[in-house]
Amino acid sequence: MNKSTFSEHSVEGSSLQPQAAVNDPTVYYLCERCVNCCKWPGQVKITESEIAQIAAHLGLSEYDFIQKHTRLRYDRRGLALLEKNNGECEWLDGNSCLLQPVKPQQCRDFPNRWNFPGWENFCQAIPIKLSGLKNLADI
């Protein structure tokens, strides 16, 4: 299925410059784990609770995780994950996210809750027309 084709399904439960998503709130984008969003330069903000979850997942103390794998965010209001020199996420290993079970909310929310201009040219998520719901906010 290509991105110009919609599937009729019900979606239950929720599982550059960022912008509020999406163009059509009655469409849910099903992630195909193409990891193209992980290759896009930018910062992945992390919260204190995410730091704890990620550190535990990696078998590190929170202190060690913060010291080795985070940096101060551009706005100096918290921490972000480190990137590789090419802009990719540090936790991208080929086509796999090493943090998949505990990935930050920002990663889980893309592209349905936020995205960036031109994201559709890189992301392989499948658009699904929501049925039985008024819009994405009902998920």
C-alpha positions as CSV (number, residue, x, y, z in Angstrom):
1,M,0.0,0.0,0.0
2,N,1.4,3.4,-0.8
3,K,0.8,6.6,1.1
4,S,-1.8,7.9,-1.3
5,T,-4.1,4.9,-0.5
6,F,-6.1,4.8,2.7
7,S,-7.2,1.7,4.5
8,E,-10.5,1.7,6.4
9,H,-9.8,0.5,9.9
10,S,-10.7,1.5,13.5
11,V,-7.7,2.4,15.6
12,E,-8.2,1.6,19.3
13,G,-5.9,2.7,22.1
14,S,-2.8,4.8,21.6
15,S,0.1,3.6,21.2
16,L,13.8,21.3,10.8
17,Q,11.2,22.8,13.3
18,P,8.6,20.6,14.8
19,Q,5.1,21.5,14.1
20,A,1.7,20.3,15.4
21,A,0.5,17.4,13.5
22,V,-1.4,16.4,11.3
23,N,-2.9,17.8,8.1
24,D,-6.0,15.7,8.5
25,P,-7.0,14.8,12.0
26,T,-9.1,11.9,10.8
27,V,-6.0,10.1,9.5
28,Y,-3.7,8.0,11.7
29,Y,-0.2,7.2,10.4
30,L,0.8,3.6,11.1
31,C,4.6,3.4,11.7
32,E,6.4,1.0,9.5
33,R,9.7,1.4,11.4
34,C,11.5,2.7,8.4
35,V,13.7,4.6,10.9
36,N,13.9,7.6,8.6
37,C,12.8,9.9,11.4
38,C,15.7,8.6,13.5
39,K,18.1,9.7,10.8
40,W,16.7,13.3,10.6
41,P,18.9,15.8,12.6
42,G,17.3,17.4,15.6
43,Q,16.9,16.9,19.3
44,V,15.0,14.2,21.1
45,K,13.8,15.6,24.4
46,I,13.7,13.3,27.3
47,T,11.9,13.6,30.7
48,E,13.1,12.4,34.1
49,S,10.9,9.4,33.9
50,E,12.2,8.5,30.5
51,I,15.7,8.8,31.8
52,A,14.9,6.3,34.5
53,Q,13.3,3.9,32.1
54,I,16.0,4.1,29.5
55,A,18.8,3.7,32.1
56,A,17.1,0.7,33.6
57,H,16.7,-0.8,30.1
58,L,20.4,-0.4,29.4
59,G,21.5,-1.6,32.9
60,L,23.0,1.8,33.7
61,S,22.6,4.1,36.6
62,E,20.7,7.3,35.8
63,Y,23.8,9.3,36.5
64,D,25.9,7.3,34.1
65,F,23.2,7.4,31.4
66,I,22.9,11.2,31.7
67,Q,26.7,11.7,31.6
68,K,27.3,9.4,28.6
69,H,24.2,9.7,26.5
70,T,22.6,13.1,26.9
71,R,23.2,16.7,26.3
72,L,21.6,20.0,27.4
73,R,18.7,20.9,25.1
74,Y,19.1,24.0,22.9
75,D,16.7,26.0,25.1
76,R,18.6,24.8,28.2
77,R,15.3,23.5,29.7
78,G,16.2,19.9,30.0
79,L,18.1,17.1,28.4
80,A,18.1,15.5,24.9
81,L,19.6,12.3,23.6
82,L,22.9,12.5,21.9
83,E,23.2,12.2,18.1
84,K,25.8,10.6,15.9
85,N,28.1,13.0,13.9
86,N,25.8,12.6,10.9
87,G,22.7,13.7,12.9
88,E,21.2,10.2,13.4
89,C,20.0,9.1,16.8
90,E,22.8,7.5,18.8
91,W,20.5,4.6,19.5
92,L,19.9,3.7,15.8
93,D,21.6,0.5,14.9
94,G,21.1,-0.2,11.2
95,N,17.3,-0.3,10.9
96,S,16.7,-1.0,14.6
97,C,16.1,1.2,17.6
98,L,18.0,-0.1,20.6
99,L,15.5,1.7,22.8
100,Q,12.4,0.5,21.1
101,P,10.7,-0.9,24.3
102,V,11.4,2.3,26.2
103,K,11.8,4.9,23.4
104,P,10.9,8.5,24.4
105,Q,7.4,9.9,24.0
106,Q,8.6,12.3,21.3
107,C,9.7,9.3,19.2
108,R,6.4,7.4,19.8
109,D,4.4,10.5,18.9
110,F,5.9,11.0,15.4
111,P,4.2,11.7,13.0
112,N,0.8,11.7,14.5
113,R,1.2,14.2,17.4
114,W,4.1,16.2,15.8
115,N,6.1,16.3,12.7
116,F,8.3,18.7,10.6
117,P,7.8,20.4,7.3
118,G,8.4,17.8,4.5
119,W,8.2,14.8,6.7
120,E,5.9,13.0,4.2
121,N,8.8,12.9,1.8
122,F,10.9,10.7,4.2
123,C,8.4,8.8,6.4
124,Q,7.0,5.5,5.1
125,A,4.1,5.4,7.7
126,I,0.9,4.2,6.2
127,P,-2.1,6.6,6.4
128,I,-5.1,4.9,7.8
129,K,-8.5,6.7,7.6
130,L,-10.0,6.5,11.1
131,S,-13.5,5.1,11.2
132,G,-15.7,5.4,14.2
133,L,-13.7,8.2,15.7
134,K,-14.1,11.9,15.1
135,N,-10.4,12.6,15.0
136,L,-6.9,11.7,16.2
137,A,-7.5,13.3,19.6
138,D,-10.1,10.5,20.3
139,I,-7.4,7.9,20.3
